[in-house]
Amino acid sequence: MYTAKSNKHVVFRVLNTGACLFLLLCLSGFIQAQQSQPMVISLTEAVGSTLMSNPALRAEGHLLRAQEARILQTSIKPAPELMVMVENVLGSGENDLLRGTQTTLSVAWILERGVRESRVAAESATLDLLTIDRDVSRLDAAAETARLYLDCLALQTEMQNAVDAIEQAAATVTAVGIRVDAGAVPAAELARARAELARRELLREDIEHETLAAYHRLAAQWGLVTPDFASVSGEVMVLPQVQAFPDLQARLNQNPDITRFLSQQRLYEAQLRLAQDSRKAPWRVSAGVRQIESTGDHAFVFDASVPLTRAGSNRGRLEEARANLARTEAEEEAERVHVGTELYVIYLELQHYMEVAAALRDTIIPLHETALADTQNAFEQGRYSYQELFTVQGELLNARKDLVDVSVQAHRRMIEIERFTGLSIEENQP
């Protein structure tokens, strides 16, 4: 029999259970709502995902580990050799059977005379070069991700402009319809306005398809077939911050392509030292103990083997290493001239696109917007025809598209400058 107190406990437990179920249902609904919301990815996240999961970059990581294993193998010293030599066995006379046997037990070593150290240095220089190659590949992958991200951002902006154009065209259809009903203009103008609305809707659909394809190309940078995001963040018409050209020029030494030439030089220098040391053929020495069965005596033995090599036997490799070293120095100088020139040209182009973007944003587009407002008022009052209204609308749409295009070109030039100077890819992007 339950008491009143126990009844209260039962009710309390039931209420607690109901509250927990309610909270679980609320939490489940919140999680589903969060999952249903479109995921927006930033440029920093896109570049980070690329550097972490790009399949080609992962392959280069395995290549580095393989080179590290080669260094480890090259650094291993030759193992000593244990040798047993038995002489004067099964002879005749005093040396019949085993009475004249002499047994020698010895240990032999290979004296490499610095060759192994030179091989390790050459393999280590190769690892440095592969590391630079990996860094170049990472920078290239980050730059390509930034370009693809910029494509997505530009298409999103074009999509918004297309939606605005559709709204504008729909309003024009309504305005023309009113004038047609009033008998102020022929019905043909309404048909033209409706055709323009349909054309702009088709353009929006085209942009939608292009945007979806751009998302897939971006997601492929970190190894995905299906994008794990629904849009990208940023404003393409927010222009990058640009340093003065002398400051950018001073950073050219951080260009990974030039750094690679320096690593290539170190590799050839190591190969030259290896070729020089390879002229020193390894020596072989051994020491041991000999037992003479006939007398029961013991004796120490020592042996040395010194190969006889010709002085010019390695001359071809030496000349090859010297030629490679000289070639790399010349190529580095040529690369510095090329990179410096390209940086200046790209910097001029960036300045030009930023000036054009500023003129479009601050002067040309506001003037077109004013002209469109005046033309719409005149059209509603019957002073302008549909053709005049259509022309002014097209001029404004073209100016807005031009602003998107030149903003994209400015950001593309900034990506190339970052690639040349080693600046942060995502730092100055939209």
Protein Blocks (a to p, Z undefined) as FASTA:
>chain_A
ZZfklmmmmmmmmmmmmmmmmmmmmmmmmmmmmmmpccdddfklmmmmmmmmgmklmmmm
mmmmmmmmmmmmmmpccddddddddehihiahjlgcjlmgccddddddddekhmmmmmmm
mmmmmmmmmmmmmmmmmmmmmmmmmmmmmmmmmmmmmmmmmmmmmmmmmmmmmmmmmmmm
nopacfklmmmmmmmmmmmmmmmmmmmmmmmmmmmmmmmmnopabdcbfbdcdjfklccd
dddfklmmmmmmmpmklmmmmmmmmmmmmmmmmmmmmmmccddddddddddfknopacdd
dddddddddfklmmmmmmmmmmmmmmmmmmmmmmmmmmmmmmmmmmmmmmmmmmmmmmmm
mmmmmmmmmmmmmmmmmmmnopacfklmmmmmmmmmmmmmmmmmmmmmmmmmmmmmmmmn
opafklmgZZ
